[in-house]
Amino acid sequence: MRVFLILLLMTSLCLCTFAGDYSIRAEVGYGAYEMQALNNLQQYLIEYYRWGDIVMKQTESFPPYYFYKLCLTYHPAGQIKWGICGDYASTGGRVTYSDYSGKHTADQIVHRYAYGLHVEYEYSLSQLLSLQFYVDPLLVFSNLELKERLQIFNETQSESNTFISTSIGLMPGVALQFKQGKFFARLSTGYELDTSVTLHREDKGDALRIPTKGEIDADWSGWRLSLGIGMYF
């Protein structure tokens, strides 16, 4: 987040040298994420820890979840607008087993910070309504936390490992925008395409892989739906 705030400040200073309007917008949305490789990791953990009739169950498998987005946009004369944007998203998975003697839980929690450019084309429907066709080229930083906790009666053991990756994403979409004075609201939808780079250990650089499916990545590809509010200045 610090990187985005620095970029936001630098871009703000650069934009101020241009004549025109500017806007800042905050969005809250709901996103679906592909995460096929992480689903494969869950299946591997279930088989790895299988012992007779003791089988871990998949209770969470990277469901759609909320994301948050911030954009600063320059509005020159004409229909093309451009600026920078950043977003944060997370999702997770869990496999677990419990009985009278204890409980074994393996969590896979994945976060992402994405920063990039924002370019959009405005098609006016009326004085108050317009369609915004946009595309966001993004640099995506992923962080995967693998956490395991084993409890047998009163004894507890836990382990945690962190894996990271940097990938490229492309987010085309369309938004319906309502403007009133210096303020506006918009409903946006789009689909992100992600390059899905292999996750590697944060401290040693070893790639995350499993014998049956190979290397593991965090694939943020999927649909997005968001509601945003902003103002011109």
FIVEX-981445 format. One line per field, with one value per residue: residue number from 1; chain; x, y, z of N, C-alpha, C in turn. Coordinates in Angstrom, 3 decimals. Example, Ala and Ser with C-alpha at 12.3 -4.5 7.8 and 13.67 -1.06 7.14 Angstrom:
// FIVEX-981445
num = [1, 2]
cadena = [A, A]
n.c1 = [13.190, 12.850]
n.c2 = [-5.690, -2.250]
n.c3 = [7.800, 7.080]
ca.c1 = [12.300, 13.670]
ca.c2 = [-4.500, -1.060]
ca.c3 = [7.800, 7.140]
c.c1 = [13.200, 12.900]
c.c2 = [-3.300, 0.030]
c.c3 = [7.800, 7.870]
END
This chain:
// FIVEX-981445
num = [1, 2, 3, 4, 5, 6, 7, 8, 9, 10, 11, 12, 13, 14, 15, 16, 17, 18, 19, 20, 21, 22, 23, 24, 25, 26, 27, 28, 29, 30, 31, 32, 33, 34, 35, 36, 37, 38, 39, 40, 41, 42, 43, 44, 45, 46, 47, 48, 49, 50, 51, 52, 53, 54, 55, 56, 57, 58, 59, 60, 61, 62, 63, 64, 65, 66, 67, 68, 69, 70, 71, 72, 73, 74, 75, 76, 77, 78, 79, 80, 81, 82, 83, 84, 85, 86, 87, 88, 89, 90, 91, 92, 93, 94, 95, 96, 97, 98, 99, 100, 101, 102, 103, 104, 105, 106, 107, 108, 109, 110, 111, 112, 113, 114, 115, 116, 117, 118, 119, 120, 121, 122, 123, 124, 125, 126, 127, 128, 129, 130, 131, 132, 133, 134, 135, 136, 137, 138, 139, 140, 141, 142, 143, 144, 145, 146, 147, 148, 149, 150, 151, 152, 153, 154, 155, 156, 157, 158, 159, 160, 161, 162, 163, 164, 165, 166, 167, 168, 169, 170, 171, 172, 173, 174, 175, 176, 177, 178, 179, 180, 181, 182, 183, 184, 185, 186, 187, 188, 189, 190, 191, 192, 193, 194, 195, 196, 197, 198, 199, 200, 201, 202, 203, 204, 205, 206, 207, 208, 209, 210, 211, 212, 213, 214, 215, 216, 217, 218, 219, 220, 221, 222, 223, 224, 225, 226, 227, 228, 229, 230, 231, 232, 233]
cadena = [A, A, A, A, A, A, A, A, A, A, A, A, A, A, A, A, A, A, A, A, A, A, A, A, A, A, A, A, A, A, A, A, A, A, A, A, A, A, A, A, A, A, A, A, A, A, A, A, A, A, A, A, A, A, A, A, A, A, A, A, A, A, A, A, A, A, A, A, A, A, A, A, A, A, A, A, A, A, A, A, A, A, A, A, A, A, A, A, A, A, A, A, A, A, A, A, A, A, A, A, A, A, A, A, A, A, A, A, A, A, A, A, A, A, A, A, A, A, A, A, A, A, A, A, A, A, A, A, A, A, A, A, A, A, A, A, A, A, A, A, A, A, A, A, A, A, A, A, A, A, A, A, A, A, A, A, A, A, A, A, A, A, A, A, A, A, A, A, A, A, A, A, A, A, A, A, A, A, A, A, A, A, A, A, A, A, A, A, A, A, A, A, A, A, A, A, A, A, A, A, A, A, A, A, A, A, A, A, A, A, A, A, A, A, A, A, A, A, A, A, A, A, A, A, A, A, A, A, A, A, A, A, A]
n.c1 = [0.823, 2.007, 3.617, 1.740, 0.583, 2.747, 3.116, 0.660, 0.879, 3.072, 2.019, -0.109, 1.215, 2.368, 0.084, -0.980, 0.335, -0.951, -3.612, -7.051, -9.668, -9.769, -10.239, -11.037, -11.579, -13.220, -13.778, -15.809, -15.985, -16.981, -15.412, -14.662, -12.399, -10.003, -7.957, -7.168, -4.807, -4.299, -6.520, -5.817, -3.650, -4.973, -6.336, -4.160, -3.129, -5.199, -4.994, -2.374, -2.421, -4.167, -5.169, -6.066, -9.361, -9.331, -9.762, -9.143, -11.311, -12.499, -13.349, -13.427, -12.914, -11.452, -13.442, -15.580, -14.949, -14.774, -13.305, -11.169, -10.753, -8.892, -8.738, -7.102, -7.760, -7.154, -8.763, -8.716, -9.626, -12.128, -12.962, -11.362, -9.836, -7.350, -5.189, -4.063, -4.415, -5.216, -5.622, -6.882, -7.245, -8.513, -8.703, -9.419, -8.633, -9.510, -8.697, -9.687, -9.791, -11.465, -11.958, -12.844, -10.362, -8.878, -7.881, -7.071, -5.973, -5.545, -4.785, -5.064, -4.327, -4.691, -3.499, -3.687, -2.078, -2.540, -1.301, -1.508, -2.080, -4.852, -7.170, -9.786, -12.753, -15.260, -18.726, -21.360, -24.632, -26.598, -27.018, -26.521, -25.939, -23.577, -21.646, -18.725, -16.018, -13.381, -9.892, -7.483, -4.153, -2.137, 0.164, 0.671, 0.916, 1.242, 0.526, 0.836, -0.210, 0.520, -0.836, -0.717, -2.280, -2.179, -3.912, -3.868, -5.568, -4.548, -2.290, -0.655, 0.480, 1.906, 2.475, 3.806, 4.116, 5.250, 4.590, 5.364, 4.614, 4.978, 3.011, 1.429, -1.500, -4.562, -7.308, -10.185, -13.264, -16.628, -18.547, -21.369, -22.110, -23.196, -23.573, -23.509, -23.191, -20.127, -19.753, -19.908, -21.283, -20.733, -21.389, -19.638, -18.385, -16.272, -13.665, -10.852, -7.714, -5.031, -1.511, -0.466, 1.998, 4.455, 4.378, 6.793, 8.981, 9.146, 11.471, 13.573, 13.326, 12.549, 10.511, 6.978, 5.656, 3.931, 4.054, 2.202, 0.923, 2.726, 4.149, 2.811, 0.542, -0.967, -3.895, -5.591, -7.541, -10.825, -14.323, -15.402, -17.317, -18.379, -19.072, -18.760, -17.788, -17.076, -15.271, -14.882, -12.158]
n.c2 = [-1.201, 1.245, 1.714, 2.280, 4.636, 6.381, 6.420, 7.503, 10.071, 11.077, 10.938, 12.680, 15.115, 15.294, 15.345, 17.759, 19.577, 19.651, 21.104, 20.890, 18.720, 16.737, 13.643, 11.701, 8.442, 5.963, 2.517, -0.290, -3.718, -6.973, -9.954, -12.754, -15.504, -17.418, -19.486, -22.206, -23.749, -23.537, -24.848, -27.396, -27.776, -28.011, -30.449, -32.124, -31.930, -33.145, -35.802, -36.327, -36.316, -38.334, -41.118, -44.200, -44.350, -41.751, -38.725, -35.577, -32.754, -30.533, -27.415, -24.712, -23.112, -20.972, -18.827, -16.333, -12.916, -9.773, -6.780, -3.856, -0.651, 2.097, 5.050, 7.572, 10.023, 11.767, 14.255, 15.298, 17.605, 16.196, 12.698, 10.721, 9.506, 9.259, 7.723, 6.558, 3.516, 1.378, -1.690, -3.879, -7.252, -10.379, -13.892, -17.302, -20.688, -23.800, -26.900, -29.531, -31.675, -33.259, -34.905, -36.752, -36.714, -34.541, -31.919, -31.106, -28.596, -26.977, -24.024, -21.856, -18.819, -16.122, -13.055, -10.005, -7.218, -4.775, -2.593, -0.022, 1.390, 3.394, 3.636, 5.161, 5.428, 7.722, 7.582, 9.548, 9.467, 11.134, 14.353, 13.623, 10.890, 8.422, 6.093, 4.281, 2.970, 0.966, 0.103, -1.553, -1.961, -3.950, -4.423, -7.124, -8.132, -10.947, -12.738, -15.560, -17.313, -20.187, -22.030, -24.284, -26.167, -28.344, -30.077, -32.213, -33.592, -31.829, -30.811, -28.707, -27.924, -25.752, -24.351, -22.087, -20.746, -18.504, -17.467, -15.774, -13.810, -12.083, -10.774, -10.059, -8.307, -7.761, -5.733, -5.307, -3.454, -2.159, 0.680, 2.189, 5.466, 8.006, 11.416, 14.231, 17.467, 18.139, 15.574, 11.996, 8.736, 5.276, 2.178, -0.699, -3.288, -6.013, -8.086, -9.712, -10.668, -12.722, -13.342, -15.335, -16.170, -18.413, -19.117, -18.389, -19.169, -16.794, -16.268, -17.971, -18.325, -20.662, -22.423, -22.994, -26.132, -29.170, -32.765, -34.033, -32.125, -30.167, -26.839, -24.181, -21.501, -18.231, -17.444, -14.751, -14.313, -13.517, -12.533, -9.209, -7.051, -3.890, -1.022, 2.420, 5.645, 9.120, 12.232, 15.339, 17.577]
n.c3 = [0.000, 0.679, -1.526, -3.513, -2.492, -2.655, -5.460, -6.121, -5.046, -6.541, -9.132, -8.833, -8.539, -11.057, -12.685, -12.002, -13.524, -15.884, -17.756, -16.966, -15.664, -12.654, -10.949, -8.063, -6.905, -4.972, -4.535, -3.647, -4.006, -5.347, -5.973, -8.092, -8.195, -9.999, -9.173, -9.582, -9.297, -6.549, -5.579, -6.435, -4.734, -2.289, -2.680, -2.857, -0.223, 1.188, 0.279, 1.059, 3.853, 4.374, 6.240, 6.551, 7.614, 8.326, 7.034, 5.762, 5.258, 2.733, 3.526, 2.902, -0.200, -1.690, -2.147, -3.837, -2.908, -1.077, -2.513, -2.642, -4.059, -5.410, -7.297, -9.202, -11.501, -14.551, -16.460, -19.476, -22.161, -24.179, -24.793, -23.757, -20.840, -18.273, -15.783, -12.554, -10.639, -7.841, -6.052, -3.456, -2.530, -1.227, -0.462, 0.493, 1.580, 3.226, 4.691, 6.827, 9.738, 12.417, 15.557, 18.552, 19.776, 18.924, 16.620, 13.253, 11.179, 8.090, 6.616, 3.792, 2.935, 0.864, -0.351, -2.256, -3.781, -6.130, -8.624, -11.045, -14.373, -15.488, -17.983, -19.740, -21.774, -22.403, -22.941, -23.477, -22.177, -21.244, -19.625, -17.041, -16.955, -18.029, -19.993, -19.195, -20.707, -19.919, -19.280, -17.342, -17.049, -14.992, -12.253, -10.284, -6.976, -5.112, -2.094, -0.244, 2.541, 4.255, 6.700, 9.362, 11.915, 14.576, 16.934, 19.639, 22.094, 24.845, 23.738, 21.394, 18.146, 15.718, 12.447, 10.038, 6.774, 4.233, 0.933, -2.119, -5.093, -8.245, -10.739, -13.938, -14.767, -16.610, -16.911, -18.400, -18.718, -18.051, -17.049, -15.498, -15.001, -12.791, -12.514, -10.389, -9.978, -8.446, -7.658, -8.091, -8.829, -9.509, -11.160, -11.738, -13.870, -14.793, -16.231, -15.092, -16.413, -15.658, -15.420, -13.797, -12.162, -10.799, -7.322, -4.800, -2.040, 0.559, 2.085, 1.184, -1.549, -2.850, -5.153, -4.928, -5.107, -5.974, -6.012, -7.752, -9.398, -10.092, -10.226, -8.172, -8.430, -7.887, -9.180, -10.190, -12.036, -13.194, -12.734, -11.866, -9.806, -8.846, -6.738, -6.769, -5.462, -6.031, -6.569, -8.351, -8.839]
ca.c1 = [0.000, 2.882, 4.064, 0.656, 0.422, 3.841, 2.782, -0.477, 1.385, 3.885, 1.136, -0.875, 2.065, 2.517, -1.184, -1.244, 0.976, -1.830, -4.893, -8.169, -10.267, -9.246, -11.199, -10.572, -12.702, -13.035, -14.749, -15.901, -16.541, -17.041, -14.675, -14.468, -10.999, -9.823, -7.254, -7.188, -3.613, -4.460, -7.460, -5.017, -2.882, -5.877, -6.558, -2.910, -3.063, -6.173, -4.415, -1.122, -2.715, -5.118, -4.681, -7.219, -10.639, -9.124, -9.645, -9.461, -12.364, -12.353, -14.459, -13.406, -12.107, -11.194, -14.719, -15.616, -14.841, -14.725, -12.054, -11.216, -10.028, -8.747, -8.259, -6.927, -7.928, -7.035, -9.811, -8.436, -10.749, -12.365, -13.621, -10.371, -9.331, -6.313, -4.682, -3.523, -5.346, -4.673, -6.668, -6.517, -8.221, -8.071, -9.592, -8.697, -9.139, -9.245, -9.005, -9.648, -10.341, -11.570, -12.700, -12.792, -8.991, -8.253, -8.246, -5.978, -6.461, -4.579, -5.361, -4.340, -4.858, -3.966, -3.777, -3.070, -2.045, -2.328, -1.123, -1.329, -2.664, -6.291, -7.534, -11.198, -13.430, -16.586, -19.810, -22.407, -26.018, -27.364, -26.207, -26.226, -25.525, -22.611, -20.972, -17.269, -15.344, -12.053, -8.942, -6.450, -2.974, -1.804, 1.240, -0.031, 1.771, 0.468, 1.102, 0.129, 0.158, 0.133, -0.842, -1.226, -2.413, -2.531, -4.220, -4.182, -5.928, -4.123, -1.046, -0.891, 1.620, 1.508, 3.533, 3.368, 5.063, 4.764, 5.057, 5.023, 4.835, 4.641, 2.484, 0.822, -2.921, -5.242, -8.692, -11.128, -14.587, -17.545, -19.186, -22.454, -21.780, -24.178, -22.866, -24.305, -22.263, -18.743, -19.733, -20.445, -21.328, -20.667, -21.480, -18.663, -18.158, -15.180, -13.031, -9.391, -6.865, -3.794, -0.476, -0.310, 3.393, 4.651, 4.689, 8.053, 9.127, 9.549, 12.805, 14.602, 13.152, 12.148, 9.180, 5.968, 5.231, 3.473, 4.493, 1.203, 0.459, 3.791, 4.266, 1.559, 0.447, -2.208, -4.522, -6.646, -8.467, -12.227, -15.241, -15.454, -18.475, -18.068, -19.802, -17.797, -18.164, -15.910, -15.508, -13.994, -11.492]
ca.c2 = [0.000, 2.411, 1.946, 2.934, 5.999, 7.163, 6.606, 8.405, 11.423, 11.488, 11.165, 13.895, 16.257, 15.357, 15.728, 19.172, 20.397, 19.657, 21.795, 19.970, 18.284, 15.521, 13.002, 10.608, 7.517, 4.779, 1.475, -1.555, -4.667, -8.405, -10.585, -14.203, -15.746, -18.742, -20.238, -23.644, -24.386, -23.628, -25.948, -28.622, -27.894, -28.537, -31.876, -32.807, -32.006, -34.149, -37.130, -36.462, -36.573, -39.431, -42.279, -45.071, -43.637, -40.341, -37.949, -34.167, -32.269, -29.195, -26.612, -23.451, -23.284, -19.712, -18.293, -14.894, -12.105, -8.331, -6.098, -2.402, -0.032, 3.546, 5.556, 9.000, 10.122, 13.070, 14.422, 16.348, 17.851, 15.017, 11.547, 9.812, 9.870, 8.327, 7.955, 5.372, 2.846, 0.307, -2.427, -4.935, -8.340, -11.577, -15.039, -18.343, -22.050, -24.562, -28.321, -29.788, -32.918, -33.228, -35.950, -36.600, -36.573, -33.289, -31.270, -30.728, -27.588, -26.379, -22.848, -21.236, -17.459, -15.425, -11.627, -9.403, -5.775, -4.522, -1.185, 0.124, 2.502, 3.338, 4.379, 4.939, 6.197, 8.096, 7.730, 10.261, 9.087, 12.334, 15.264, 12.995, 9.495, 8.098, 4.794, 4.379, 1.753, 1.153, -0.999, -1.340, -2.835, -4.007, -5.211, -7.803, -8.737, -11.941, -13.227, -16.757, -17.817, -21.565, -22.194, -25.564, -26.263, -29.691, -30.166, -33.542, -33.351, -30.505, -30.440, -27.995, -27.536, -24.933, -23.999, -21.100, -20.421, -17.453, -17.520, -14.536, -13.773, -10.841, -11.119, -8.973, -8.480, -6.829, -5.668, -4.506, -3.428, -1.079, 1.249, 3.159, 6.543, 9.067, 12.599, 15.305, 18.493, 17.679, 14.207, 10.984, 7.342, 4.401, 0.728, -1.213, -4.722, -6.317, -9.407, -9.612, -11.744, -12.701, -14.218, -16.461, -16.546, -19.370, -18.620, -18.878, -18.896, -15.418, -16.158, -18.744, -18.266, -21.947, -22.416, -23.855, -27.152, -30.443, -33.822, -34.470, -31.052, -29.226, -25.570, -23.584, -20.050, -17.589, -16.927, -13.809, -14.127, -13.692, -11.409, -8.218, -6.167, -2.934, 0.227, 3.435, 7.056, 9.956, 13.661, 16.096, 18.721]
ca.c3 = [0.000, 0.690, -2.904, -4.244, -1.999, -3.238, -6.869, -6.173, -4.811, -7.691, -10.270, -8.542, -8.851, -12.512, -13.284, -11.716, -14.549, -17.048, -17.600, -17.054, -14.407, -12.041, -10.055, -7.216, -6.757, -4.132, -4.870, -2.918, -4.962, -5.072, -7.043, -8.181, -8.529, -10.581, -8.121, -9.831, -8.736, -5.101, -5.372, -6.566, -3.498, -1.259, -2.937, -2.492, 1.237, 1.624, 0.024, 1.814, 5.263, 4.504, 7.003, 6.766, 7.564, 8.694, 5.801, 5.920, 4.376, 2.171, 4.047, 2.152, -1.402, -2.384, -2.651, -4.145, -1.695, -1.298, -2.819, -2.449, -5.164, -5.372, -8.583, -9.454, -12.948, -15.209, -17.461, -20.455, -23.069, -25.004, -24.172, -23.196, -19.520, -17.832, -14.435, -11.897, -9.732, -7.019, -5.344, -2.520, -2.482, -0.516, -0.377, 1.217, 1.609, 4.452, 4.824, 8.257, 10.285, 13.877, 16.257, 20.008, 20.276, 18.546, 15.370, 12.348, 10.245, 7.168, 5.977, 2.684, 2.872, -0.193, -0.477, -3.427, -3.985, -7.557, -8.961, -12.482, -15.096, -15.732, -19.184, -20.038, -22.818, -21.917, -23.907, -22.753, -22.410, -20.928, -18.814, -15.752, -17.104, -19.077, -19.953, -19.180, -21.137, -19.343, -19.200, -16.325, -17.006, -13.576, -11.683, -9.192, -5.954, -4.354, -0.841, 0.217, 3.862, 4.545, 8.155, 9.849, 13.367, 15.006, 18.364, 20.144, 23.490, 25.306, 23.060, 20.139, 17.316, 14.576, 11.497, 9.061, 5.703, 3.346, -0.446, -2.823, -6.542, -8.935, -12.057, -14.710, -15.007, -17.516, -16.459, -19.188, -18.116, -18.394, -15.873, -15.656, -14.065, -12.541, -12.046, -9.814, -9.541, -8.335, -7.156, -8.992, -8.389, -10.676, -11.026, -12.697, -13.985, -15.699, -16.090, -15.046, -16.917, -14.879, -15.984, -12.865, -11.967, -9.712, -5.987, -4.243, -0.615, 0.814, 2.662, 0.482, -2.987, -3.419, -5.750, -4.305, -6.055, -5.429, -6.930, -8.724, -10.291, -10.409, -9.536, -7.724, -8.593, -7.439, -10.396, -9.820, -13.149, -12.842, -12.843, -10.799, -9.750, -7.791, -6.629, -6.381, -5.349, -6.233, -6.733, -9.229, -8.198]
c.c1 = [0.860, 3.345, 2.987, 0.472, 1.518, 3.562, 1.626, -0.030, 2.176, 3.018, 0.306, -0.063, 2.236, 1.234, -1.464, -0.587, 0.128, -3.093, -6.018, -8.716, -9.611, -10.336, -10.492, -11.778, -12.321, -14.142, -14.669, -16.583, -16.496, -16.391, -14.646, -13.073, -10.808, -9.195, -7.257, -5.994, -3.713, -5.530, -6.745, -4.175, -3.743, -6.113, -5.319, -2.793, -4.027, -5.617, -3.167, -1.387, -3.742, -4.472, -5.867, -8.523, -10.519, -8.817, -10.032, -10.510, -12.089, -13.560, -14.536, -12.479, -12.086, -12.464, -14.590, -15.598, -14.692, -13.325, -12.279, -10.294, -10.009, -8.141, -8.141, -6.880, -7.823, -8.038, -9.443, -9.690, -10.902, -12.928, -12.657, -9.863, -8.285, -5.829, -4.048, -4.568, -4.612, -5.808, -6.070, -7.630, -7.645, -9.131, -8.813, -9.368, -8.783, -9.594, -8.807, -10.204, -10.392, -12.338, -12.508, -11.386, -8.334, -8.702, -6.991, -6.551, -5.313, -5.273, -4.451, -4.980, -4.035, -4.474, -3.154, -3.176, -1.725, -2.274, -0.946, -1.973, -4.159, -6.593, -9.003, -11.716, -14.852, -17.564, -21.009, -23.795, -26.965, -26.459, -25.768, -25.623, -24.516, -22.119, -19.468, -16.692, -13.868, -11.193, -7.851, -5.321, -2.391, -0.539, 0.694, 0.965, 0.913, 1.250, 0.248, 0.671, -0.378, 0.273, -1.433, -1.234, -2.921, -2.728, -4.607, -4.341, -5.455, -2.829, -1.355, 0.428, 1.116, 2.724, 2.971, 4.481, 4.422, 5.419, 4.560, 5.219, 4.460, 4.224, 1.914, -0.643, -3.453, -6.729, -9.518, -12.507, -15.414, -18.237, -20.309, -22.266, -22.885, -23.451, -23.842, -23.362, -20.833, -18.625, -20.320, -20.432, -21.312, -20.759, -20.631, -18.666, -17.052, -14.639, -11.525, -8.743, -5.515, -2.793, -0.100, 1.130, 3.524, 5.002, 6.015, 8.175, 9.716, 10.996, 13.892, 14.475, 12.752, 10.726, 8.256, 5.476, 4.758, 3.789, 3.500, 0.850, 1.530, 3.712, 2.891, 1.608, -0.858, -2.822, -5.730, -7.618, -9.908, -13.022, -15.147, -16.736, -18.248, -18.972, -18.832, -18.426, -16.914, -16.291, -14.490, -13.359, -10.572]
c.c2 = [1.255, 2.758, 2.694, 4.376, 6.916, 7.448, 7.578, 9.850, 11.930, 11.789, 12.418, 15.136, 16.421, 15.852, 17.209, 20.100, 20.480, 20.455, 20.778, 19.631, 16.995, 14.925, 11.937, 9.747, 6.343, 3.784, 0.322, -2.541, -6.102, -9.108, -12.098, -14.465, -17.202, -19.721, -21.758, -24.355, -24.527, -24.648, -27.291, -28.850, -28.443, -30.038, -32.699, -32.965, -33.048, -35.552, -37.372, -36.859, -37.691, -40.603, -43.156, -44.301, -42.167, -39.544, -36.504, -33.743, -30.830, -28.364, -25.223, -23.626, -22.003, -19.114, -16.839, -14.085, -10.630, -7.868, -4.589, -1.751, 1.482, 4.012, 7.075, 9.172, 11.570, 13.128, 15.570, 16.619, 16.645, 13.869, 10.550, 10.354, 8.845, 8.697, 6.696, 4.796, 1.787, -0.414, -3.469, -5.977, -9.513, -12.664, -16.154, -19.699, -22.725, -26.025, -28.684, -31.170, -32.776, -34.438, -35.737, -36.301, -35.244, -32.786, -30.914, -29.787, -27.075, -25.249, -22.346, -19.855, -16.663, -13.983, -11.127, -7.875, -5.558, -3.022, -1.073, 1.368, 2.299, 4.226, 4.104, 5.898, 6.464, 8.249, 8.308, 9.773, 10.260, 13.260, 14.611, 11.597, 9.329, 6.674, 5.028, 3.018, 1.882, -0.102, -0.608, -2.350, -2.781, -4.813, -5.795, -8.487, -9.658, -12.430, -14.377, -17.193, -19.238, -21.789, -23.553, -25.574, -27.661, -29.693, -31.595, -33.429, -31.953, -30.024, -29.813, -27.668, -26.730, -24.604, -23.023, -20.826, -19.397, -17.574, -16.268, -14.705, -12.395, -11.193, -9.876, -9.299, -7.441, -6.889, -4.759, -4.541, -2.260, -0.616, 2.189, 4.221, 7.596, 10.241, 13.646, 16.357, 17.989, 16.223, 13.244, 9.612, 6.469, 2.943, 0.118, -2.731, -4.952, -7.710, -9.226, -10.868, -11.639, -13.698, -15.379, -16.967, -17.446, -18.673, -19.192, -18.432, -17.504, -15.311, -16.834, -18.716, -19.576, -21.859, -23.365, -24.842, -28.387, -31.528, -34.114, -33.413, -30.024, -27.939, -24.932, -22.067, -19.551, -16.893, -16.069, -13.550, -14.350, -12.405, -10.497, -7.395, -5.206, -1.708, 1.275, 4.804, 7.893, 11.410, 14.252, 17.235, 19.418]
c.c3 = [0.000, -0.717, -3.675, -3.801, -2.548, -4.716, -7.031, -5.997, -6.003, -8.900, -10.078, -8.900, -10.360, -13.169, -13.109, -12.733, -15.810, -16.739, -17.780, -15.683, -13.938, -11.177, -9.232, -6.884, -5.869, -4.449, -3.875, -3.848, -4.479, -6.258, -6.940, -8.722, -8.946, -9.577, -8.329, -9.207, -7.219, -4.728, -5.492, -5.308, -2.373, -1.445, -2.587, -0.976, 1.780, 1.438, 0.871, 3.258, 5.459, 5.239, 7.362, 6.568, 7.952, 7.430, 6.088, 4.891, 3.950, 2.613, 3.416, 0.953, -2.232, -3.001, -3.088, -2.851, -2.089, -1.730, -2.720, -3.468, -5.009, -6.695, -8.562, -10.964, -13.417, -16.354, -18.411, -21.297, -23.995, -24.185, -23.542, -21.863, -19.098, -16.440, -13.879, -10.959, -8.930, -6.325, -4.412, -2.516, -1.703, -0.638, 0.310, 1.128, 2.922, 4.240, 6.291, 8.592, 11.804, 14.374, 17.760, 20.529, 19.916, 17.189, 14.585, 11.291, 9.391, 6.411, 4.868, 2.472, 1.876, -0.306, -1.777, -3.345, -5.456, -7.808, -10.464, -13.043, -15.262, -16.929, -19.479, -21.108, -22.358, -23.068, -23.167, -23.165, -22.186, -20.133, -17.510, -15.885, -18.235, -18.896, -20.022, -19.576, -20.733, -19.453, -18.201, -16.522, -15.592, -13.312, -10.380, -8.265, -5.089, -3.152, -0.331, 1.571, 4.014, 6.046, 8.514, 11.369, 13.715, 16.515, 18.704, 21.645, 23.896, 24.650, 21.699, 19.448, 16.133, 13.720, 10.472, 8.051, 4.770, 1.973, -1.183, -4.328, -7.065, -10.355, -12.727, -14.956, -15.978, -17.206, -17.372, -18.539, -18.601, -17.125, -16.296, -14.584, -14.011, -11.901, -11.538, -9.248, -9.558, -7.897, -8.186, -8.316, -9.630, -10.284, -12.125, -12.716, -15.010, -15.445, -16.127, -15.607, -16.232, -15.454, -15.061, -12.757, -10.735, -8.398, -5.511, -2.788, -0.391, 1.273, 1.820, -1.037, -3.641, -3.963, -4.998, -5.363, -5.315, -6.456, -8.049, -9.759, -10.631, -9.610, -9.281, -7.908, -7.985, -8.647, -10.018, -10.966, -12.681, -12.953, -11.635, -10.944, -8.597, -7.872, -6.095, -6.270, -5.499, -6.368, -7.686, -8.460, -9.190]
END
